[in-house]
Amino acid sequence: MTTVTQNQEAFDAQYITGSEICDQLQVSRASLLYARNKGILPDPVVIRGSGTYIWVRAEIKENLEKWKHSLQIRRGELNGC
């Protein structure tokens, strides 16, 4: 029998939420929305009535890596290499 914890772990392994992205990249929700509007991130699945956005991790990984790199350059964490 599958436990709630196992179900959560399976969900977390496959999907990433907007909140998790904000935490990982240290950006605000407004920055997340800006990234969506500018095409930095693809359109998410929106959970109706909750304002929660989710993406398939495997499908958004490259987008997040590129965005993280550009944020690091902008923040002066990298020298642009």
N, CA, C and O atoms as a printed pandas DataFrame, in Angstrom:
     atom_number atom_name residue_name chain_id  residue_number  x_coord  y_coord  z_coord
0              1         N          MET        A               1    0.846   -1.193    0.000
1              2        CA          MET        A               1    0.000    0.000    0.000
2              3         C          MET        A               1    0.887    1.251    0.000
3              4         O          MET        A               1    1.871    1.324    0.735
4              5         N          THR        A               2    0.529    2.217   -0.822
5              6        CA          THR        A               2    1.278    3.458   -0.932
6              7         C          THR        A               2    0.859    4.411    0.175
7              8         O          THR        A               2   -0.330    4.606    0.426
8              9         N          THR        A               3    1.841    4.999    0.832
9             10        CA          THR        A               3    1.531    5.948    1.891
10            11         C          THR        A               3    1.449    7.358    1.324
11            12         O          THR        A               3    1.852    7.616    0.190
12            13         N          VAL        A               4    0.925    8.251    2.128
13            14        CA          VAL        A               4    0.833    9.655    1.735
14            15         C          VAL        A               4    2.228   10.208    1.463
15            16         O          VAL        A               4    2.419   10.964    0.511
16            17         N          THR        A               5    3.188    9.843    2.278
17            18        CA          THR        A               5    4.560   10.307    2.096
18            19         C          THR        A               5    5.119    9.842    0.760
19            20         O          THR        A               5    5.768   10.620    0.060
20            21         N          GLN        A               6    4.881    8.601    0.399
21            22        CA          GLN        A               6    5.360    8.084   -0.879
22            23         C          GLN        A               6    4.700    8.825   -2.043
23            24         O          GLN        A               6    5.347    9.133   -3.043
24            25         N          ASN        A               7    3.413    9.103   -1.899
25            26        CA          ASN        A               7    2.715    9.860   -2.943
26            27         C          ASN        A               7    3.301   11.262   -3.082
27            28         O          ASN        A               7    3.478   11.760   -4.194
28            29         N          GLN        A               8    3.598   11.890   -1.956
29            30        CA          GLN        A               8    4.180   13.237   -1.982
30            31         C          GLN        A               8    5.563   13.203   -2.618
31            32         O          GLN        A               8    5.897   14.067   -3.430
32            33         N          GLU        A               9    6.357   12.223   -2.259
33            34        CA          GLU        A               9    7.697   12.091   -2.822
34            35         C          GLU        A               9    7.632   11.870   -4.334
35            36         O          GLU        A               9    8.437   12.429   -5.079
36            37         N          ALA        A              10    6.691   11.068   -4.779
37            38        CA          ALA        A              10    6.527   10.818   -6.216
38            39         C          ALA        A              10    6.116   12.101   -6.934
39            40         O          ALA        A              10    6.623   12.400   -8.015
40            41         N          PHE        A              11    5.206   12.853   -6.340
41            42        CA          PHE        A              11    4.771   14.128   -6.915
42            43         C          PHE        A              11    5.945   15.102   -6.986
43            44         O          PHE        A              11    6.191   15.714   -8.026
44            45         N          ASP        A              12    6.666   15.241   -5.873
45            46        CA          ASP        A              12    7.789   16.178   -5.815
46            47         C          ASP        A              12    8.899   15.813   -6.792
47            48         O          ASP        A              12    9.584   16.696   -7.308
48            49         N          ALA        A              13    9.080   14.535   -7.047
49            50        CA          ALA        A              13   10.110   14.095   -7.989
50            51         C          ALA        A              13    9.742   14.469   -9.424
51            52         O          ALA        A              13   10.619   14.703  -10.255
52            53         N          GLN        A              14    8.459   14.523   -9.706
53            54        CA          GLN        A              14    8.015   14.783  -11.075
54            55         C          GLN        A              14    7.685   16.255  -11.336
55            56         O          GLN        A              14    7.855   16.736  -12.457
56            57         N          TYR        A              15    7.221   16.964  -10.323
57            58        CA          TYR        A              15    6.752   18.337  -10.516
58            59         C          TYR        A              15    7.500   19.319   -9.626
59            60         O          TYR        A              15    8.024   18.956   -8.573
60            61         N          ILE        A              16    7.540   20.572  -10.071
61            62        CA          ILE        A              16    8.099   21.662   -9.267
62            63         C          ILE        A              16    7.070   22.784   -9.226
63            64         O          ILE        A              16    6.435   23.094  -10.234
64            65         N          THR        A              17    6.913   23.382   -8.065
65            66        CA          THR        A              17    5.938   24.462   -7.902
66            67         C          THR        A              17    6.606   25.821   -8.058
67            68         O          THR        A              17    7.827   25.953   -7.974
68            69         N          GLY        A              18    5.778   26.815   -8.286
69            70        CA          GLY        A              18    6.279   28.176   -8.355
70            71         C          GLY        A              18    6.965   28.591   -7.066
71            72         O          GLY        A              18    7.990   29.271   -7.097
72            73         N          SER        A              19    6.410   28.188   -5.944
73            74        CA          SER        A              19    7.012   28.522   -4.647
74            75         C          SER        A              19    8.404   27.921   -4.513
75            76         O          SER        A              19    9.318   28.565   -3.998
76            77         N          GLU        A              20    8.561   26.697   -4.974
77            78        CA          GLU        A              20    9.861   26.044   -4.909
78            79         C          GLU        A              20   10.875   26.760   -5.810
79            80         O          GLU        A              20   12.036   26.931   -5.439
80            81         N          ILE        A              21   10.425   27.168   -6.985
81            82        CA          ILE        A              21   11.300   27.918   -7.890
82            83         C          ILE        A              21   11.739   29.227   -7.236
83            84         O          ILE        A              21   12.916   29.583   -7.277
84            85         N          CYS        A              22   10.793   29.936   -6.636
85            86        CA          CYS        A              22   11.118   31.191   -5.962
86            87         C          CYS        A              22   12.150   30.964   -4.862
87            88         O          CYS        A              22   13.089   31.748   -4.721
88            89         N          ASP        A              23   11.984   29.913   -4.092
89            90        CA          ASP        A              23   12.929   29.599   -3.021
90            91         C          ASP        A              23   14.304   29.251   -3.587
91            92         O          ASP        A              23   15.318   29.747   -3.097
92            93         N          GLN        A              24   14.344   28.407   -4.608
93            94        CA          GLN        A              24   15.615   27.965   -5.181
94            95         C          GLN        A              24   16.399   29.101   -5.808
95            96         O          GLN        A              24   17.615   29.189   -5.641
96            97         N          LEU        A              25   15.712   29.966   -6.525
97            98        CA          LEU        A              25   16.382   31.044   -7.248
98            99         C          LEU        A              25   16.421   32.353   -6.469
99           100         O          LEU        A              25   17.007   33.335   -6.925
100          101         N          GLN        A              26   15.797   32.364   -5.298
101          102        CA          GLN        A              26   15.724   33.557   -4.459
102          103         C          GLN        A              26   15.140   34.736   -5.221
103          104         O          GLN        A              26   15.717   35.822   -5.275
104          105         N          VAL        A              27   13.963   34.481   -5.814
105          106        CA          VAL        A              27   13.236   35.521   -6.534
106          107         C          VAL        A              27   11.844   35.653   -5.933
107          108         O          VAL        A              27   11.362   34.753   -5.245
108          109         N          SER        A              28   11.219   36.764   -6.197
109          110        CA          SER        A              28    9.868   37.008   -5.711
110          111         C          SER        A              28    8.848   36.359   -6.651
111          112         O          SER        A              28    9.178   35.937   -7.759
112          113         N          ARG        A              29    7.634   36.292   -6.189
113          114        CA          ARG        A              29    6.545   35.782   -7.025
114          115         C          ARG        A              29    6.352   36.692   -8.243
115          116         O          ARG        A              29    6.031   36.221   -9.335
116          117         N          ALA        A              30    6.550   37.996   -8.044
117          118        CA          ALA        A              30    6.441   38.935   -9.167
118          119         C          ALA        A              30    7.492   38.621  -10.232
119          120         O          ALA        A              30    7.214   38.707  -11.428
120          121         N          SER        A              31    8.689   38.259   -9.799
121          122        CA          SER        A              31    9.740   37.880  -10.756
122          123         C          SER        A              31    9.371   36.605  -11.496
123          124         O          SER        A              31    9.661   36.465  -12.685
124          125         N          LEU        A              32    8.739   35.685  -10.802
125          126        CA          LEU        A              32    8.280   34.446  -11.428
126          127         C          LEU        A              32    7.247   34.760  -12.510
127          128         O          LEU        A              32    7.311   34.209  -13.609
128          129         N          LEU        A              33    6.308   35.632  -12.204
129          130        CA          LEU        A              33    5.286   36.017  -13.176
130          131         C          LEU        A              33    5.915   36.753  -14.360
131          132         O          LEU        A              33    5.513   36.546  -15.505
132          133         N          TYR        A              34    6.893   37.606  -14.088
133          134        CA          TYR        A              34    7.612   38.317  -15.147
134          135         C          TYR        A              34    8.293   37.309  -16.074
135          136         O          TYR        A              34    8.222   37.436  -17.296
136          137         N          ALA        A              35    8.949   36.313  -15.487
137          138        CA          ALA        A              35    9.646   35.291  -16.278
138          139         C          ALA        A              35    8.659   34.525  -17.158
139          140         O          ALA        A              35    8.973   34.198  -18.302
140          141         N          ARG        A              36    7.504   34.245  -16.646
141          142        CA          ARG        A              36    6.473   33.585  -17.453
142          143         C          ARG        A              36    6.040   34.473  -18.605
143          144         O          ARG        A              36    5.947   34.018  -19.745
144          145         N          ASN        A              37    5.777   35.733  -18.311
145          146        CA          ASN        A              37    5.294   36.666  -19.339
146          147         C          ASN        A              37    6.335   36.931  -20.419
147          148         O          ASN        A              37    5.975   37.180  -21.569
148          149         N          LYS        A              38    7.619   36.882  -20.070
149          150        CA          LYS        A              38    8.705   37.138  -21.021
150          151         C          LYS        A              38    9.155   35.874  -21.754
151          152         O          LYS        A              38   10.034   35.939  -22.613
152          153         N          GLY        A              39    8.569   34.744  -21.427
153          154        CA          GLY        A              39    8.922   33.502  -22.106
154          155         C          GLY        A              39   10.161   32.815  -21.553
155          156         O          GLY        A              39   10.655   31.854  -22.144
156          157         N          ILE        A              40   10.665   33.299  -20.426
157          158        CA          ILE        A              40   11.801   32.646  -19.777
158          159         C          ILE        A              40   11.374   31.281  -19.262
159          160         O          ILE        A              40   12.141   30.318  -19.300
160          161         N          LEU        A              41   10.154   31.214  -18.786
161          162        CA          LEU        A              41    9.557   29.960  -18.324
162          163         C          LEU        A              41    8.343   29.646  -19.196
163          164         O          LEU        A              41    7.628   30.557  -19.614
164          165         N          PRO        A              42    8.111   28.376  -19.470
165          166        CA          PRO        A              42    6.914   28.008  -20.234
166          167         C          PRO        A              42    5.666   28.169  -19.366
167          168         O          PRO        A              42    5.755   28.345  -18.151
168          169         N          ASP        A              43    4.530   28.104  -20.002
169          170        CA          ASP        A              43    3.283   28.189  -19.244
170          171         C          ASP        A              43    3.174   27.003  -18.297
171          172         O          ASP        A              43    3.483   25.872  -18.672
172          173         N          PRO        A              44    2.733   27.265  -17.065
173          174        CA          PRO        A              44    2.583   26.195  -16.087
174          175         C          PRO        A              44    1.199   25.568  -16.146
175          176         O          PRO        A              44    0.318   26.015  -16.881
176          177         N          VAL        A              45    1.038   24.535  -15.362
177          178        CA          VAL        A              45   -0.291   24.023  -15.056
178          179         C          VAL        A              45   -0.750   24.849  -13.864
179          180         O          VAL        A              45   -0.025   24.965  -12.876
180          181         N          VAL        A              46   -1.937   25.421  -13.943
181          182        CA          VAL        A              46   -2.468   26.247  -12.859
182          183         C          VAL        A              46   -3.519   25.441  -12.113
183          184         O          VAL        A              46   -4.476   24.946  -12.708
184          185         N          ILE        A              47   -3.333   25.315  -10.816
185          186        CA          ILE        A              47   -4.318   24.621   -9.997
186          187         C          ILE        A              47   -5.385   25.641   -9.647
187          188         O          ILE        A              47   -5.151   26.569   -8.873
188          189         N          ARG        A              48   -6.535   25.458  -10.219
189          190        CA          ARG        A              48   -7.627   26.430  -10.087
190          191         C          ARG        A              48   -7.996   26.685   -8.636
191          192         O          ARG        A              48   -8.051   25.775   -7.808
192          193         N          GLY        A              49   -8.247   27.953   -8.361
193          194        CA          GLY        A              49   -8.721   28.354   -7.051
194          195         C          GLY        A              49   -7.633   28.469   -5.994
195          196         O          GLY        A              49   -7.898   28.917   -4.878
196          197         N          SER        A              50   -6.413   28.070   -6.334
197          198        CA          SER        A              50   -5.361   28.122   -5.322
198          199         C          SER        A              50   -4.236   29.087   -5.683
199          200         O          SER        A              50   -3.453   29.478   -4.818
200          201         N          GLY        A              51   -4.155   29.469   -6.940
201          202        CA          GLY        A              51   -3.065   30.324   -7.378
202          203         C          GLY        A              51   -1.729   29.596   -7.409
203          204         O          GLY        A              51   -0.671   30.226   -7.428
204          205         N          THR        A              52   -1.779   28.276   -7.413
205          206        CA          THR        A              52   -0.564   27.460   -7.436
206          207         C          THR        A              52   -0.208   27.111   -8.870
207          208         O          THR        A              52   -1.061   26.696   -9.655
208          209         N          TYR        A              53    1.074   27.287   -9.201
209          210        CA          TYR        A              53    1.586   26.931  -10.516
210          211         C          TYR        A              53    2.524   25.755  -10.361
211          212         O          TYR        A              53    3.329   25.713   -9.430
212          213         N          ILE        A              54    2.423   24.785  -11.282
213          214        CA          ILE        A              54    3.349   23.660  -11.272
214          215         C          ILE        A              54    3.854   23.403  -12.689
215          216         O          ILE        A              54    3.169   23.679  -13.674
216          217         N          TRP        A              55    5.063   22.870  -12.763
217          218        CA          TRP        A              55    5.684   22.484  -14.024
218          219         C          TRP        A              55    6.235   21.079  -13.875
219          220         O          TRP        A              55    6.524   20.629  -12.766
220          221         N          VAL        A              56    6.378   20.396  -14.985
221          222        CA          VAL        A              56    7.056   19.106  -14.992
222          223         C          VAL        A              56    8.554   19.405  -14.900
223          224         O          VAL        A              56    9.104   20.112  -15.745
224          225         N          ARG        A              57    9.206   18.866  -13.876
225          226        CA          ARG        A              57   10.619   19.166  -13.636
226          227         C          ARG        A              57   11.491   18.947  -14.869
227          228         O          ARG        A              57   12.291   19.812  -15.229
228          229         N          ALA        A              58   11.340   17.805  -15.508
229          230        CA          ALA        A              58   12.192   17.463  -16.650
230          231         C          ALA        A              58   12.007   18.449  -17.795
231          232         O          ALA        A              58   12.948   18.709  -18.545
232          233         N          GLU        A              59   10.819   18.994  -17.938
233          234        CA          GLU        A              59   10.525   19.903  -19.047
234          235         C          GLU        A              59   11.005   21.334  -18.788
235          236         O          GLU        A              59   11.191   22.100  -19.734
236          237         N          ILE        A              60   11.205   21.698  -17.538
237          238        CA          ILE        A              60   11.567   23.078  -17.207
238          239         C          ILE        A              60   13.013   23.209  -16.734
239          240         O          ILE        A              60   13.495   24.319  -16.513
240          241         N          LYS        A              61   13.696   22.096  -16.580
241          242        CA          LYS        A              61   15.057   22.107  -16.030
242          243         C          LYS        A              61   15.989   23.049  -16.785
243          244         O          LYS        A              61   16.685   23.852  -16.164
244          245         N          GLU        A              62   16.015   22.964  -18.102
245          246        CA          GLU        A              62   16.904   23.809  -18.903
246          247         C          GLU        A              62   16.543   25.293  -18.743
247          248         O          GLU        A              62   17.431   26.139  -18.644
248          249         N          ASN        A              63   15.251   25.605  -18.718
249          250        CA          ASN        A              63   14.811   26.991  -18.527
250          251         C          ASN        A              63   15.314   27.536  -17.192
251          252         O          ASN        A              63   15.791   28.669  -17.117
252          253         N          LEU        A              64   15.206   26.723  -16.139
253          254        CA          LEU        A              64   15.630   27.161  -14.813
254          255         C          LEU        A              64   17.138   27.359  -14.747
255          256         O          LEU        A              64   17.616   28.305  -14.119
256          257         N          GLU        A              65   17.882   26.479  -15.388
257          258        CA          GLU        A              65   19.342   26.619  -15.395
258          259         C          GLU        A              65   19.763   27.909  -16.092
259          260         O          GLU        A              65   20.639   28.621  -15.603
260          261         N          LYS        A              66   19.147   28.210  -17.229
261          262        CA          LYS        A              66   19.469   29.446  -17.950
262          263         C          LYS        A              66   19.089   30.675  -17.139
263          264         O          LYS        A              66   19.853   31.638  -17.070
264          265         N          TRP        A              67   17.915   30.646  -16.528
265          266        CA          TRP        A              67   17.461   31.786  -15.735
266          267         C          TRP        A              67   18.373   31.971  -14.526
267          268         O          TRP        A              67   18.755   33.095  -14.198
268          269         N          LYS        A              68   18.720   30.875  -13.869
269          270        CA          LYS        A              68   19.611   30.951  -12.707
270          271         C          LYS        A              68   20.941   31.579  -13.109
271          272         O          LYS        A              68   21.463   32.435  -12.396
272          273         N          HIS        A              69   21.483   31.166  -14.232
273          274        CA          HIS        A              69   22.755   31.706  -14.706
274          275         C          HIS        A              69   22.640   33.216  -14.945
275          276         O          HIS        A              69   23.516   33.975  -14.531
276          277         N          SER        A              70   21.579   33.647  -15.601
277          278        CA          SER        A              70   21.412   35.086  -15.863
278          279         C          SER        A              70   21.224   35.868  -14.564
279          280         O          SER        A              70   21.690   37.002  -14.453
280          281         N          LEU        A              71   20.548   35.274  -13.584
281          282        CA          LEU        A              71   20.381   35.932  -12.288
282          283         C          LEU        A              71   21.722   36.056  -11.573
283          284         O          LEU        A              71   22.009   37.087  -10.965
284          285         N          GLN        A              72   22.540   35.014  -11.644
285          286        CA          GLN        A              72   23.845   35.047  -11.003
286          287         C          GLN        A              72   24.726   36.129  -11.620
287          288         O          GLN        A              72   25.450   36.819  -10.903
288          289         N          ILE        A              73   24.671   36.285  -12.932
289          290        CA          ILE        A              73   25.434   37.354  -13.594
290          291         C          ILE        A              73   24.934   38.706  -13.143
291          292         O          ILE        A              73   25.723   39.582  -12.789
292          293         N          ARG        A              74   23.627   38.879  -13.156
293          294        CA          ARG        A              74   23.036   40.171  -12.749
294          295         C          ARG        A              74   23.351   40.529  -11.306
295          296         O          ARG        A              74   23.546   41.699  -10.975
296          297         N          ARG        A              75   23.401   39.515  -10.449
297          298        CA          ARG        A              75   23.684   39.749   -9.041
298          299         C          ARG        A              75   25.176   39.884   -8.739
299          300         O          ARG        A              75   25.567   40.151   -7.603
300          301         N          GLY        A              76   25.997   39.697   -9.762
301          302        CA          GLY        A              76   27.431   39.799   -9.578
302          303         C          GLY        A              76   28.053   38.560   -8.951
303          304         O          GLY        A              76   29.179   38.606   -8.454
304          305         N          GLU        A              77   27.318   37.454   -8.976
305          306        CA          GLU        A              77   27.825   36.206   -8.418
306          307         C          GLU        A              77   28.755   35.500   -9.390
307          308         O          GLU        A              77   29.551   34.650   -8.989
308          309         N          LEU        A              78   28.656   35.848  -10.659
309          310        CA          LEU        A              78   29.519   35.305  -11.710
310          311         C          LEU        A              78   30.128   36.490  -12.449
311          312         O          LEU        A              78   29.618   37.609  -12.379
312          313         N          ASN        A              79   31.193   36.240  -13.138
313          314        CA          ASN        A              79   31.822   37.329  -13.883
314          315         C          ASN        A              79   31.401   37.350  -15.347
315          316         O          ASN        A              79   32.028   38.024  -16.164
316          317         N          GLY        A              80   30.337   36.611  -15.682
317          318        CA          GLY        A              80   29.834   36.616  -17.051
318          319         C          GLY        A              80   30.340   35.501  -17.911
319          320         O          GLY        A              80   30.034   35.450  -19.102
320          321         N          CYS        A              81   31.106   34.604  -17.341
321          322        CA          CYS        A              81   31.658   33.478  -18.107
322          323         C          CYS        A              81   30.615   32.421  -18.343
323          324         O          CYS        A              81   30.901   31.402  -18.971
